[in-house]
Each structure stands twice: as structure tokens, then as C-alpha cells.
């Protein structure tokens, strides 16, 4: 990747990915700080050898969020806490997911939202190559320690955790979760400090 070189990297062989030759997980870059500057369309890699907190190099952010994170040793995904419409939830950062979503069970248990809610609409969507019933709901906000995305699009999918091939839900022990995909992430400037175990976030337009 640019001047950065790696050795002995395993790749999975899987069906074709639309629009790409392959998928590269951020967890492969844990020896670096990973900077996702969506407004500029850039991925930057920085040395992790710096004083804690000295990472914000872009100027003029109206608000900066510093979010503690955990990395799953099984799949390398990043887990954080977020607040959706006033309710704190555990979230997974997944740059491979084009959309953000939660299960019906999570929406009902944490937010009190169900398929019979008067403002919800039903349709179909695809998660992990599976077509599932998808519900839409007018969420107001999702907040990351002070940085807020207004009117986020979060799909609500039928709860398929009992199906053995539905790995995105089946691999998790807790139901109170939401997956944060690229539709929300591209509204942010995301700096991943793996060594510090923190995410630094601002609005994507803040430079």
C-alpha cells in the first residue's frame, strides 16, 4: 500500500465483490494509526509511536470525539459504544458493510421499535449475501462521544441469529448491537489509534 509493504499475508478466496477485486481488512494495519479522511478521499497510515492523544492534525473541527474501542480477536472488527436516540448501545465498525443496521430483536428490546410501530415501513434488503425483510424507521441521531450524525439511515432486519449461516448476527453474544457501515462512516473523519485503543472522530467536512 504505497510505500508500506507486508509479508506472509493470508487472503481468503470468496465469491466476487461487486466493484472491487478484493477486500482488505483494517485489522491488517494494526501496527499503524489508520486515518480515514473520507472528505478528501484518502487513507493515511501514520506511525503509532507518538504521545497519547497527539493525533488530530486536521484543523478547525467543531467537535472532536475520543471513543474507547475494543478489537475482536476473531475477525478484527472494532467495537465501541454509541448513543442512538438517547439509548446507549454497543456498535461494531465495519468498513466492509455499505449500510448500517441492527436486528429486529435489538430494535425492539433497546429502542422499543417493532414491525407494528406506526412510522415504520417494510421492504427487502441484503446482508451478507442474504435477502431479508428490512424495516425503515426515522431515527433522529447517532452520537459518538459528542460528535453526532443527524437522521442516520439504520436498517432493521429480521432476526436471523438462529440460522447457522447468518454469521454477522450468530457470532455475537449480545443482541443489543448495531453495525456502523460506510453510509454513516463517510460522514465522519475517522482516526484509528490501535495502540491507544481509541477512535478520534470529527465531521468529515472538518479540515
N, C-alpha and C positions, 0 to 999 in steps of 0.2 A: 504494500500500500504506500505509494510514493516512495520515500527513502526507507521505510520500515520494512524489514524482512523477517519472516518466521521460518521455522524448520519443523519437520515431522508433525504436520497438522493433519488431523483426520477429518475427512469430509464424508457426510452421509450421501448416498445415492438415492434420490427420490424422484417422484414424478415432476414434470416440467412446472416451473413457476412462471406465470404469465408476466411478460415484460422484463424478465431477468434470466441470466444464465445460471444463477445460483443464489444462495442466501448465506451471508456472513454474520455470525452472532457477535454481539458486542462483548460477550464474555471472553472471546478470544483475545481481547485487548486489555485484560485486567492488569497488565504491567504498566499501563499508561493512564493518564487522565484523558477521558474522551469528551470532546466538546462537539455538540450537535448544534450548529448555527443554521437553523432552517431558513431564516430570513435571507441569509447570504448564500444558501445552498452549499454549505461547506461542512466537512467532517475534519476536525483538527485533533491531532494527538499531541499531548504535552507530557513532559517528564513528571512523574509522581513525586519527585524529590524536591519538595518545597514546604514552607511552613504552612500549618493548617489554616485554611480559610483564605489564603492568598491566591485566589484563582480568578476572580472577576476582573477580566482585562477589558471587556467592552464597556463603553461609557454611557452614562445617562439613564440607567434603569430606574423606573419609577418605584419599583418594589423588587426586593430580592428574597427568594425563599431558600432556606437551608434545611433540607429534608433528610433525616437519618434514613439509611437504607440497609437492606439485607440482601445478599445474593444467594440464590438457591444453588446448592452444590450439585443438584441433579441436572438442571438444564441451564444454569447461568442467568436466569431471569432475575430482574431486580424487583424487590418488594418494598413498598412504602405505605405510609398512612395518608389518606386523603379525606376530605370532607365533601360530601355530596348533599346539597340541600340541607345542610346543618347536621348531617349524620356522619360520624367518623367510620371509615371502612378501610379494610386492607386492600391495597391495589398492587397489581403487577404491571410493570413497564414492559411492553412487548413491541419492539420496533418492527417485528415481522407482521404484526396484525394491522391491516389497513384501517379497521374500525375499532371503536371502544365498545365494551359490552359487559353485561352481567347476566346471571341466570334468573329465571322466574322466582326460584326459591329465595335468592338473595334480595331481589326487589320486594318481595312480599314480607320477608322476615325483618329486614332492616329499615325499609322505607315505607312499608305499608301499601305498596303498589301491587295490584293484581290485574289479571286479564279483564276483570269486570269493572275496573276503575273507569269513570265516565269520560276522561280525557285521553284514554289510551287507544291506539289504533293498531291493527294487526296486519301482518304481511308475511313474507318469506325472506330469509337471509341465509348466508352460507358462513359457517365457522369450521375451520379445519377440514374443508372439503365436503362438509355435510350440510345438506339443506334442512333448515329447521324453521319452526314457527318463530317469527320475530315480531316483537311488540315495540311500539314507539311511544315515548312519554315526554312531555315538555319539561325536562329538568331545568332548573334555574341556574345553578352554579356548581362547579367543582373547584375546590381550593387546595392549594399546595402550600401550607405554612405561610399564607399571606398573599401569594400570587393566585389570582382567580381567573378562571375561564368561564365566561357567561354563556348561557344557553348551550351547554355541551350536548353533542349527539351521542347518546349511550343506548345501544340496542339492548333489549331484554329478550333473551332466548329461552325456549322451553328447557326445563331442567332435564338434561340427559345424562346425569352423572352415573346412572345405573348401567349405561351402555359401556361395555369394556373398551370399545374403540374410540370413545369420546375422551381423549387424553387431556384436553385442556381443562375440563372440569374434574375428571376422575382422579387426577394426580394430586388434587389438593384436599387437605383435611378439613379446612374451614369453608363454609358456604358464604360467609359474609365477605365476598370479594368482588372486585371489578377489574377488568383488564383495560389498561390505558394503551390504545393503539395510536397509529400515526395521525388520525384525524384530529386528535387533541394535542399530541406531541408537537406537530408542526406549528402550533400557535405559541410555542414556548421556545426559549433558548435554554438548552439542557446541557449542563456540565457535570459529568460523572466523575467523581473523585473516588476511585475504588479503594485506594489506600486509606483514605479518611472515612470511608463508608458513608458518604454523603452525596446528595444531589444538590446542585446550585441551579436555581431556576429564575428566569425573568421572562417577560413577554418577548416574543420573537422579534418584534419591531424595535426593541430597545438596543440602541447602538451608541 
